[in-house]
Each structure stands twice: as C-alpha cells, then as structure tokens.
Amino acid sequence: TTGSAEEMIANCDVLLTRYSSTAFVGLALGKETYSDFDMDQMRHLMPVQNGSAARGIAEVCRGLLEAARP
C-alpha cells in the first residue's frame, strides 16, 4: 500500500501498530488505537489539542526569560 500514513489513519476505524509514533496520530484523531506501547502513558503524553498550544509555549518561555533575568 502506498500513501500517507496519516491519511490512512484518518480513514481507518481501528489502528493497530507495534512501536510507532503513528499511535499518537491515531489517538489525536480519536481512533480506537492498539499498540505495544503503554496506551495509558501514550494518552498522558498526548499534546493538548484545544488550540491553546501557542499560548502554553509562550507562558513557559516567559517564565524562563523571567528566571534568567539578573
């Protein structure tokens, strides 16, 4: 099979994978995902998907800059 793995995942009902970062794609798309990874840990490591990532990154950067001030 050829094509984009992400497009294939978007069109699947269930994702089965061994040790692959595609498990994150499946979880992010809300797919029923099975992997040899610890799926509870994978869900815990998932980035926040609510449109606020840039704000969160900016807050961390501001905190680091403030901490570095003499």
PDB file with one MODEL, atoms N, CA, C and O in Angstrom:
MODEL        1
ATOM      1  N   THR A   1       0.854  -1.182   0.000  1.00  0.00           N
ATOM      2  CA  THR A   1       0.000   0.000   0.000  1.00  0.00           C
ATOM      3  C   THR A   1       0.892   1.234   0.000  1.00  0.00           C
ATOM      4  O   THR A   1       1.910   1.282   0.691  1.00  0.00           O
ATOM      5  N   THR A   2       0.500   2.213  -0.773  1.00  0.00           N
ATOM      6  CA  THR A   2       1.252   3.462  -0.805  1.00  0.00           C
ATOM      7  C   THR A   2       0.355   4.598  -0.359  1.00  0.00           C
ATOM      8  O   THR A   2      -0.871   4.497  -0.414  1.00  0.00           O
ATOM      9  N   GLY A   3       0.967   5.665   0.078  1.00  0.00           N
ATOM     10  CA  GLY A   3       0.211   6.838   0.503  1.00  0.00           C
ATOM     11  C   GLY A   3       0.667   7.317   1.857  1.00  0.00           C
ATOM     12  O   GLY A   3       1.555   6.740   2.484  1.00  0.00           O
ATOM     13  N   SER A   4       0.042   8.377   2.286  1.00  0.00           N
ATOM     14  CA  SER A   4       0.370   8.991   3.562  1.00  0.00           C
ATOM     15  C   SER A   4      -0.194   8.163   4.713  1.00  0.00           C
ATOM     16  O   SER A   4      -1.376   7.821   4.724  1.00  0.00           O
ATOM     17  N   ALA A   5       0.663   7.846   5.675  1.00  0.00           N
ATOM     18  CA  ALA A   5       0.206   7.083   6.843  1.00  0.00           C
ATOM     19  C   ALA A   5      -0.886   7.843   7.582  1.00  0.00           C
ATOM     20  O   ALA A   5      -1.849   7.245   8.061  1.00  0.00           O
ATOM     21  N   GLU A   6      -0.737   9.161   7.674  1.00  0.00           N
ATOM     22  CA  GLU A   6      -1.724   9.970   8.383  1.00  0.00           C
ATOM     23  C   GLU A   6      -3.084   9.917   7.694  1.00  0.00           C
ATOM     24  O   GLU A   6      -4.113   9.853   8.366  1.00  0.00           O
ATOM     25  N   GLU A   7      -3.100   9.942   6.355  1.00  0.00           N
ATOM     26  CA  GLU A   7      -4.368   9.846   5.626  1.00  0.00           C
ATOM     27  C   GLU A   7      -4.997   8.475   5.817  1.00  0.00           C
ATOM     28  O   GLU A   7      -6.214   8.359   5.966  1.00  0.00           O
ATOM     29  N   MET A   8      -4.165   7.436   5.812  1.00  0.00           N
ATOM     30  CA  MET A   8      -4.690   6.084   6.032  1.00  0.00           C
ATOM     31  C   MET A   8      -5.291   5.966   7.428  1.00  0.00           C
ATOM     32  O   MET A   8      -6.349   5.362   7.604  1.00  0.00           O
ATOM     33  N   ILE A   9      -4.618   6.541   8.415  1.00  0.00           N
ATOM     34  CA  ILE A   9      -5.127   6.500   9.787  1.00  0.00           C
ATOM     35  C   ILE A   9      -6.445   7.263   9.877  1.00  0.00           C
ATOM     36  O   ILE A   9      -7.377   6.816  10.546  1.00  0.00           O
ATOM     37  N   ALA A  10      -6.526   8.408   9.208  1.00  0.00           N
ATOM     38  CA  ALA A  10      -7.754   9.207   9.236  1.00  0.00           C
ATOM     39  C   ALA A  10      -8.932   8.425   8.674  1.00  0.00           C
ATOM     40  O   ALA A  10     -10.074   8.648   9.079  1.00  0.00           O
ATOM     41  N   ASN A  11      -8.666   7.513   7.746  1.00  0.00           N
ATOM     42  CA  ASN A  11      -9.734   6.753   7.101  1.00  0.00           C
ATOM     43  C   ASN A  11      -9.984   5.387   7.729  1.00  0.00           C
ATOM     44  O   ASN A  11     -10.852   4.651   7.260  1.00  0.00           O
ATOM     45  N   CYS A  12      -9.245   5.031   8.778  1.00  0.00           N
ATOM     46  CA  CYS A  12      -9.439   3.719   9.390  1.00  0.00           C
ATOM     47  C   CYS A  12     -10.446   3.802  10.535  1.00  0.00           C
ATOM     48  O   CYS A  12     -10.722   4.877  11.069  1.00  0.00           O
ATOM     49  N   ASP A  13     -10.982   2.651  10.892  1.00  0.00           N
ATOM     50  CA  ASP A  13     -11.867   2.570  12.055  1.00  0.00           C
ATOM     51  C   ASP A  13     -11.073   2.235  13.311  1.00  0.00           C
ATOM     52  O   ASP A  13     -11.346   2.758  14.392  1.00  0.00           O
ATOM     53  N   VAL A  14     -10.081   1.350  13.151  1.00  0.00           N
ATOM     54  CA  VAL A  14      -9.252   0.894  14.264  1.00  0.00           C
ATOM     55  C   VAL A  14      -7.804   0.898  13.789  1.00  0.00           C
ATOM     56  O   VAL A  14      -7.517   0.472  12.670  1.00  0.00           O
ATOM     57  N   LEU A  15      -6.891   1.377  14.630  1.00  0.00           N
ATOM     58  CA  LEU A  15      -5.468   1.407  14.292  1.00  0.00           C
ATOM     59  C   LEU A  15      -4.721   0.383  15.132  1.00  0.00           C
ATOM     60  O   LEU A  15      -4.783   0.408  16.361  1.00  0.00           O
ATOM     61  N   LEU A  16      -4.013  -0.519  14.457  1.00  0.00           N
ATOM     62  CA  LEU A  16      -3.146  -1.497  15.107  1.00  0.00           C
ATOM     63  C   LEU A  16      -1.720  -1.171  14.706  1.00  0.00           C
ATOM     64  O   LEU A  16      -1.409  -1.122  13.516  1.00  0.00           O
ATOM     65  N   THR A  17      -0.854  -0.949  15.675  1.00  0.00           N
ATOM     66  CA  THR A  17       0.538  -0.625  15.381  1.00  0.00           C
ATOM     67  C   THR A  17       1.433  -1.246  16.435  1.00  0.00           C
ATOM     68  O   THR A  17       0.988  -1.517  17.551  1.00  0.00           O
ATOM     69  N   ARG A  18       2.683  -1.471  16.090  1.00  0.00           N
ATOM     70  CA  ARG A  18       3.619  -2.034  17.066  1.00  0.00           C
ATOM     71  C   ARG A  18       4.223  -0.889  17.867  1.00  0.00           C
ATOM     72  O   ARG A  18       3.569  -0.322  18.743  1.00  0.00           O
ATOM     73  N   TYR A  19       5.460  -0.556  17.568  1.00  0.00           N
ATOM     74  CA  TYR A  19       6.148   0.553  18.233  1.00  0.00           C
ATOM     75  C   TYR A  19       6.321   1.665  17.209  1.00  0.00           C
ATOM     76  O   TYR A  19       7.342   1.724  16.524  1.00  0.00           O
ATOM     77  N   SER A  20       5.349   2.533  17.101  1.00  0.00           N
ATOM     78  CA  SER A  20       5.390   3.578  16.079  1.00  0.00           C
ATOM     79  C   SER A  20       4.735   4.846  16.599  1.00  0.00           C
ATOM     80  O   SER A  20       3.780   4.803  17.375  1.00  0.00           O
ATOM     81  N   SER A  21       5.272   5.977  16.154  1.00  0.00           N
ATOM     82  CA  SER A  21       4.678   7.262  16.537  1.00  0.00           C
ATOM     83  C   SER A  21       3.307   7.454  15.909  1.00  0.00           C
ATOM     84  O   SER A  21       2.585   8.380  16.277  1.00  0.00           O
ATOM     85  N   THR A  22       2.935   6.588  14.961  1.00  0.00           N
ATOM     86  CA  THR A  22       1.594   6.699  14.386  1.00  0.00           C
ATOM     87  C   THR A  22       0.518   6.449  15.441  1.00  0.00           C
ATOM     88  O   THR A  22      -0.637   6.828  15.249  1.00  0.00           O
ATOM     89  N   ALA A  23       0.888   5.818  16.546  1.00  0.00           N
ATOM     90  CA  ALA A  23      -0.080   5.635  17.635  1.00  0.00           C
ATOM     91  C   ALA A  23      -0.565   6.991  18.138  1.00  0.00           C
ATOM     92  O   ALA A  23      -1.738   7.140  18.482  1.00  0.00           O
ATOM     93  N   PHE A  24       0.333   7.988  18.185  1.00  0.00           N
ATOM     94  CA  PHE A  24      -0.071   9.337  18.586  1.00  0.00           C
ATOM     95  C   PHE A  24      -1.080   9.921  17.600  1.00  0.00           C
ATOM     96  O   PHE A  24      -2.040  10.579  18.000  1.00  0.00           O
ATOM     97  N   VAL A  25      -0.857   9.677  16.316  1.00  0.00           N
ATOM     98  CA  VAL A  25      -1.778  10.191  15.292  1.00  0.00           C
ATOM     99  C   VAL A  25      -3.158   9.587  15.505  1.00  0.00           C
ATOM    100  O   VAL A  25      -4.166  10.293  15.478  1.00  0.00           O
ATOM    101  N   GLY A  26      -3.198   8.281  15.715  1.00  0.00           N
ATOM    102  CA  GLY A  26      -4.475   7.616  15.954  1.00  0.00           C
ATOM    103  C   GLY A  26      -5.195   8.166  17.171  1.00  0.00           C
ATOM    104  O   GLY A  26      -6.400   8.415  17.129  1.00  0.00           O
ATOM    105  N   LEU A  27      -4.459   8.356  18.251  1.00  0.00           N
ATOM    106  CA  LEU A  27      -5.064   8.906  19.464  1.00  0.00           C
ATOM    107  C   LEU A  27      -5.552  10.331  19.241  1.00  0.00           C
ATOM    108  O   LEU A  27      -6.643  10.695  19.682  1.00  0.00           O
ATOM    109  N   ALA A  28      -4.739  11.142  18.554  1.00  0.00           N
ATOM    110  CA  ALA A  28      -5.125  12.535  18.303  1.00  0.00           C
ATOM    111  C   ALA A  28      -6.380  12.623  17.452  1.00  0.00           C
ATOM    112  O   ALA A  28      -7.164  13.562  17.587  1.00  0.00           O
ATOM    113  N   LEU A  29      -6.571  11.639  16.570  1.00  0.00           N
ATOM    114  CA  LEU A  29      -7.758  11.630  15.711  1.00  0.00           C
ATOM    115  C   LEU A  29      -8.937  10.915  16.362  1.00  0.00           C
ATOM    116  O   LEU A  29      -9.997  10.766  15.754  1.00  0.00           O
ATOM    117  N   GLY A  30      -8.743  10.477  17.595  1.00  0.00           N
ATOM    118  CA  GLY A  30      -9.835   9.818  18.310  1.00  0.00           C
ATOM    119  C   GLY A  30     -10.115   8.406  17.834  1.00  0.00           C
ATOM    120  O   GLY A  30     -11.214   7.888  18.031  1.00  0.00           O
ATOM    121  N   LYS A  31      -9.127   7.778  17.207  1.00  0.00           N
ATOM    122  CA  LYS A  31      -9.299   6.415  16.702  1.00  0.00           C
ATOM    123  C   LYS A  31      -9.081   5.407  17.819  1.00  0.00           C
ATOM    124  O   LYS A  31      -8.299   5.642  18.740  1.00  0.00           O
ATOM    125  N   GLU A  32      -9.774   4.292  17.727  1.00  0.00           N
ATOM    126  CA  GLU A  32      -9.514   3.169  18.623  1.00  0.00           C
ATOM    127  C   GLU A  32      -8.114   2.670  18.258  1.00  0.00           C
ATOM    128  O   GLU A  32      -7.904   2.187  17.145  1.00  0.00           O
ATOM    129  N   THR A  33      -7.164   2.780  19.175  1.00  0.00           N
ATOM    130  CA  THR A  33      -5.754   2.530  18.864  1.00  0.00           C
ATOM    131  C   THR A  33      -5.187   1.455  19.776  1.00  0.00           C
ATOM    132  O   THR A  33      -5.361   1.491  20.994  1.00  0.00           O
ATOM    133  N   TYR A  34      -4.503   0.495  19.157  1.00  0.00           N
ATOM    134  CA  TYR A  34      -3.834  -0.578  19.890  1.00  0.00           C
ATOM    135  C   TYR A  34      -2.366  -0.578  19.502  1.00  0.00           C
ATOM    136  O   TYR A  34      -2.030  -0.461  18.323  1.00  0.00           O
ATOM    137  N   SER A  35      -1.483  -0.710  20.498  1.00  0.00           N
ATOM    138  CA  SER A  35      -0.047  -0.655  20.258  1.00  0.00           C
ATOM    139  C   SER A  35       0.666  -1.446  21.339  1.00  0.00           C
ATOM    140  O   SER A  35       0.090  -1.744  22.386  1.00  0.00           O
ATOM    141  N   ASP A  36       1.922  -1.783  21.081  1.00  0.00           N
ATOM    142  CA  ASP A  36       2.745  -2.412  22.113  1.00  0.00           C
ATOM    143  C   ASP A  36       3.221  -1.393  23.142  1.00  0.00           C
ATOM    144  O   ASP A  36       3.765  -1.764  24.182  1.00  0.00           O
ATOM    145  N   PHE A  37       3.015  -0.104  22.851  1.00  0.00           N
ATOM    146  CA  PHE A  37       3.301   0.933  23.839  1.00  0.00           C
ATOM    147  C   PHE A  37       2.267   0.850  24.960  1.00  0.00           C
ATOM    148  O   PHE A  37       1.177   0.313  24.758  1.00  0.00           O
ATOM    149  N   ASP A  38       2.591   1.366  26.116  1.00  0.00           N
ATOM    150  CA  ASP A  38       1.638   1.503  27.216  1.00  0.00           C
ATOM    151  C   ASP A  38       0.662   2.614  26.820  1.00  0.00           C
ATOM    152  O   ASP A  38       1.031   3.788  26.824  1.00  0.00           O
ATOM    153  N   MET A  39      -0.558   2.259  26.485  1.00  0.00           N
ATOM    154  CA  MET A  39      -1.510   3.226  25.942  1.00  0.00           C
ATOM    155  C   MET A  39      -1.927   4.275  26.973  1.00  0.00           C
ATOM    156  O   MET A  39      -2.236   5.406  26.598  1.00  0.00           O
ATOM    157  N   ASP A  40      -1.944   3.929  28.255  1.00  0.00           N
ATOM    158  CA  ASP A  40      -2.241   4.941  29.274  1.00  0.00           C
ATOM    159  C   ASP A  40      -1.155   6.009  29.290  1.00  0.00           C
ATOM    160  O   ASP A  40      -1.445   7.200  29.402  1.00  0.00           O
ATOM    161  N   GLN A  41       0.103   5.570  29.176  1.00  0.00           N
ATOM    162  CA  GLN A  41       1.207   6.525  29.130  1.00  0.00           C
ATOM    163  C   GLN A  41       1.133   7.362  27.844  1.00  0.00           C
ATOM    164  O   GLN A  41       1.391   8.565  27.873  1.00  0.00           O
ATOM    165  N   MET A  42       0.786   6.733  26.729  1.00  0.00           N
ATOM    166  CA  MET A  42       0.661   7.465  25.459  1.00  0.00           C
ATOM    167  C   MET A  42      -0.401   8.563  25.589  1.00  0.00           C
ATOM    168  O   MET A  42      -0.181   9.694  25.157  1.00  0.00           O
ATOM    169  N   ARG A  43      -1.538   8.232  26.178  1.00  0.00           N
ATOM    170  CA  ARG A  43      -2.595   9.240  26.353  1.00  0.00           C
ATOM    171  C   ARG A  43      -2.110  10.380  27.252  1.00  0.00           C
ATOM    172  O   ARG A  43      -2.430  11.545  27.014  1.00  0.00           O
ATOM    173  N   HIS A  44      -1.339  10.038  28.280  1.00  0.00           N
ATOM    174  CA  HIS A  44      -0.790  11.047  29.196  1.00  0.00           C
ATOM    175  C   HIS A  44       0.188  11.978  28.474  1.00  0.00           C
ATOM    176  O   HIS A  44       0.260  13.167  28.785  1.00  0.00           O
ATOM    177  N   LEU A  45       0.935  11.440  27.517  1.00  0.00           N
ATOM    178  CA  LEU A  45       1.938  12.214  26.788  1.00  0.00           C
ATOM    179  C   LEU A  45       1.365  13.003  25.615  1.00  0.00           C
ATOM    180  O   LEU A  45       2.069  13.801  24.996  1.00  0.00           O
ATOM    181  N   MET A  46       0.092  12.782  25.311  1.00  0.00           N
ATOM    182  CA  MET A  46      -0.517  13.476  24.170  1.00  0.00           C
ATOM    183  C   MET A  46      -0.480  14.982  24.370  1.00  0.00           C
ATOM    184  O   MET A  46      -0.785  15.475  25.456  1.00  0.00           O
ATOM    185  N   PRO A  47      -0.107  15.716  23.323  1.00  0.00           N
ATOM    186  CA  PRO A  47      -0.154  17.175  23.435  1.00  0.00           C
ATOM    187  C   PRO A  47      -1.600  17.651  23.565  1.00  0.00           C
ATOM    188  O   PRO A  47      -2.525  16.983  23.105  1.00  0.00           O
ATOM    189  N   VAL A  48      -1.781  18.784  24.181  1.00  0.00           N
ATOM    190  CA  VAL A  48      -3.111  19.368  24.320  1.00  0.00           C
ATOM    191  C   VAL A  48      -3.617  19.746  22.930  1.00  0.00           C
ATOM    192  O   VAL A  48      -2.907  20.407  22.173  1.00  0.00           O
ATOM    193  N   GLN A  49      -4.831  19.334  22.591  1.00  0.00           N
ATOM    194  CA  GLN A  49      -5.390  19.573  21.260  1.00  0.00           C
ATOM    195  C   GLN A  49      -6.594  20.510  21.342  1.00  0.00           C
ATOM    196  O   GLN A  49      -7.680  20.174  20.869  1.00  0.00           O
ATOM    197  N   ASN A  50      -6.399  21.679  21.941  1.00  0.00           N
ATOM    198  CA  ASN A  50      -7.543  22.584  22.078  1.00  0.00           C
ATOM    199  C   ASN A  50      -7.251  23.988  21.557  1.00  0.00           C
ATOM    200  O   ASN A  50      -7.952  24.937  21.908  1.00  0.00           O
ATOM    201  N   GLY A  51      -6.225  24.126  20.724  1.00  0.00           N
ATOM    202  CA  GLY A  51      -5.914  25.424  20.141  1.00  0.00           C
ATOM    203  C   GLY A  51      -5.143  26.360  21.052  1.00  0.00           C
ATOM    204  O   GLY A  51      -4.951  27.529  20.715  1.00  0.00           O
ATOM    205  N   SER A  52      -4.696  25.867  22.202  1.00  0.00           N
ATOM    206  CA  SER A  52      -4.014  26.749  23.152  1.00  0.00           C
ATOM    207  C   SER A  52      -2.524  26.449  23.273  1.00  0.00           C
ATOM    208  O   SER A  52      -1.866  26.963  24.178  1.00  0.00           O
ATOM    209  N   ALA A  53      -1.984  25.630  22.385  1.00  0.00           N
ATOM    210  CA  ALA A  53      -0.579  25.236  22.492  1.00  0.00           C
ATOM    211  C   ALA A  53       0.353  26.439  22.429  1.00  0.00           C
ATOM    212  O   ALA A  53       1.290  26.534  23.222  1.00  0.00           O
ATOM    213  N   ALA A  54       0.113  27.357  21.501  1.00  0.00           N
ATOM    214  CA  ALA A  54       0.992  28.524  21.358  1.00  0.00           C
ATOM    215  C   ALA A  54       1.002  29.352  22.639  1.00  0.00           C
ATOM    216  O   ALA A  54       2.051  29.841  23.059  1.00  0.00           O
ATOM    217  N   ARG A  55      -0.159  29.507  23.253  1.00  0.00           N
ATOM    218  CA  ARG A  55      -0.242  30.267  24.498  1.00  0.00           C
ATOM    219  C   ARG A  55       0.547  29.562  25.604  1.00  0.00           C
ATOM    220  O   ARG A  55       1.267  30.210  26.364  1.00  0.00           O
ATOM    221  N   GLY A  56       0.413  28.248  25.693  1.00  0.00           N
ATOM    222  CA  GLY A  56       1.139  27.490  26.710  1.00  0.00           C
ATOM    223  C   GLY A  56       2.643  27.571  26.521  1.00  0.00           C
ATOM    224  O   GLY A  56       3.389  27.726  27.487  1.00  0.00           O
ATOM    225  N   ILE A  57       3.090  27.465  25.268  1.00  0.00           N
ATOM    226  CA  ILE A  57       4.521  27.572  24.971  1.00  0.00           C
ATOM    227  C   ILE A  57       5.022  28.965  25.332  1.00  0.00           C
ATOM    228  O   ILE A  57       6.100  29.108  25.910  1.00  0.00           O
ATOM    229  N   ALA A  58       4.245  29.991  24.993  1.00  0.00           N
ATOM    230  CA  ALA A  58       4.635  31.374  25.302  1.00  0.00           C
ATOM    231  C   ALA A  58       4.755  31.581  26.810  1.00  0.00           C
ATOM    232  O   ALA A  58       5.669  32.267  27.266  1.00  0.00           O
ATOM    233  N   GLU A  59       3.846  30.997  27.585  1.00  0.00           N
ATOM    234  CA  GLU A  59       3.912  31.136  29.042  1.00  0.00           C
ATOM    235  C   GLU A  59       5.184  30.504  29.600  1.00  0.00           C
ATOM    236  O   GLU A  59       5.827  31.069  30.485  1.00  0.00           O
ATOM    237  N   VAL A  60       5.542  29.336  29.083  1.00  0.00           N
ATOM    238  CA  VAL A  60       6.774  28.679  29.535  1.00  0.00           C
ATOM    239  C   VAL A  60       7.980  29.538  29.173  1.00  0.00           C
ATOM    240  O   VAL A  60       8.878  29.726  29.994  1.00  0.00           O
ATOM    241  N   CYS A  61       8.004  30.063  27.940  1.00  0.00           N
ATOM    242  CA  CYS A  61       9.124  30.914  27.508  1.00  0.00           C
ATOM    243  C   CYS A  61       9.229  32.168  28.369  1.00  0.00           C
ATOM    244  O   CYS A  61      10.329  32.559  28.760  1.00  0.00           O
ATOM    245  N   ARG A  62       8.098  32.801  28.669  1.00  0.00           N
ATOM    246  CA  ARG A  62       8.125  33.991  29.529  1.00  0.00           C
ATOM    247  C   ARG A  62       8.698  33.656  30.903  1.00  0.00           C
ATOM    248  O   ARG A  62       9.499  34.412  31.453  1.00  0.00           O
ATOM    249  N   GLY A  63       8.282  32.527  31.446  1.00  0.00           N
ATOM    250  CA  GLY A  63       8.787  32.105  32.753  1.00  0.00           C
ATOM    251  C   GLY A  63      10.290  31.875  32.737  1.00  0.00           C
ATOM    252  O   GLY A  63      10.994  32.252  33.674  1.00  0.00           O
ATOM    253  N   LEU A  64      10.776  31.255  31.667  1.00  0.00           N
ATOM    254  CA  LEU A  64      12.218  31.022  31.555  1.00  0.00           C
ATOM    255  C   LEU A  64      12.980  32.331  31.412  1.00  0.00           C
ATOM    256  O   LEU A  64      14.044  32.502  32.007  1.00  0.00           O
ATOM    257  N   LEU A  65      12.440  33.252  30.626  1.00  0.00           N
ATOM    258  CA  LEU A  65      13.096  34.552  30.461  1.00  0.00           C
ATOM    259  C   LEU A  65      13.112  35.334  31.770  1.00  0.00           C
ATOM    260  O   LEU A  65      14.114  35.966  32.107  1.00  0.00           O
ATOM    261  N   GLU A  66      12.014  35.293  32.499  1.00  0.00           N
ATOM    262  CA  GLU A  66      11.958  35.978  33.796  1.00  0.00           C
ATOM    263  C   GLU A  66      12.975  35.376  34.767  1.00  0.00           C
ATOM    264  O   GLU A  66      13.644  36.103  35.501  1.00  0.00           O
ATOM    265  N   ALA A  67      13.087  34.060  34.768  1.00  0.00           N
ATOM    266  CA  ALA A  67      14.016  33.389  35.680  1.00  0.00           C
ATOM    267  C   ALA A  67      15.472  33.694  35.331  1.00  0.00           C
ATOM    268  O   ALA A  67      16.344  33.647  36.198  1.00  0.00           O
ATOM    269  N   ALA A  68      15.733  34.006  34.065  1.00  0.00           N
ATOM    270  CA  ALA A  68      17.106  34.269  33.625  1.00  0.00           C
ATOM    271  C   ALA A  68      17.535  35.715  33.839  1.00  0.00           C
ATOM    272  O   ALA A  68      18.714  36.036  33.688  1.00  0.00           O
ATOM    273  N   ARG A  69      16.606  36.584  34.186  1.00  0.00           N
ATOM    274  CA  ARG A  69      16.957  37.994  34.413  1.00  0.00           C
ATOM    275  C   ARG A  69      17.853  38.124  35.635  1.00  0.00           C
ATOM    276  O   ARG A  69      17.628  37.481  36.660  1.00  0.00           O
ATOM    277  N   PRO A  70      18.891  38.983  35.506  1.00  0.00           N
ATOM    278  CA  PRO A  70      19.800  39.168  36.657  1.00  0.00           C
ATOM    279  C   PRO A  70      19.172  39.979  37.769  1.00  0.00           C
ATOM    280  O   PRO A  70      19.809  40.216  38.796  1.00  0.00           O
TER     281      PRO A  70
ENDMDL
END
